[in-house]
Amino acid sequence: MSEADEIKDLGIEDDEIENTLKFIGIANDVCKEKGKMYEFNCPICNNIAKAIKSDYNGHLWAKCEKCDMTIME
């Protein structure tokens, strides 16, 4: 079974994957400085989302309250 088939078996649609990748990409791009909170327009719902990169390890955290997209690296 291919990875694509396994993902489909989990019930994850292609548009969900695309939206997640867009959200991660924009959140990562706006976070220029570790430890500083940034706001950006959510590519999924156009609401204001927030993102920060950890001072400790540079991991990305991002959240949109409206569409509930959450990324915790």
N, C-alpha and C positions, 0 to 999 in steps of 0.2 A: 504494500500500500504506500502510495506517495505521501509526502508531507502535506500537499494540497488536499488530498483525500482525507487525511487525518484531521486537518483543520475543519473541513466541511462536516466531518462526523461530530465535531465538538459543537456544531451549530454556529460557528463564526462565519459571517458573510464577508465577501471581498470589500464591501463598502465600509464595514466596521474596521477592517485592517487598514484601509486607506485613510480613514478618519483618524485613527490612532497614530499612524505614522506622520500625518500632517501636524497633528497636535504636538507630538514629541519634537518634530523638526522646528516648529515655530518657537516652542518653549525653550528649546536649547539655543536657538539663535538669539533670542532676546536677553538671555542671561549672560551678560558680558563679564560680570564680576561675581566671584564666589561670595556667599553670605549676604547678598543684597536681593531684596524682593523686587520682582518686576511684574508689571501688568501688560497684557497683550490681548488682542481680540481673538477669541476662540474661533478657529476655522470651521467648527461644527455648527455652532449656534449664534455666533457673532456677539456673545456676551463678553464681559471683561473677565479674563482668567488671570491667575497669578502663578508665578514660577520663581523658584530659587534653586541655586546650586549650593550644596553643602560646603562650608569652610573646611570641614574635616577631610572629605574624600572626593569632592566635586560631583557627587551624585545629584541628579536632577529630581526635584519634586515639583509637580504642577497640578493645578486643580481649577476646574470650571464649575461653579456652583449651579449654574442653570442646567447644563446637560449632564452634569455629574461625571465628566471625564476626569480621571485621576491617574497620574503617573507618579510612581515612587520607585526610583532606581535603587 
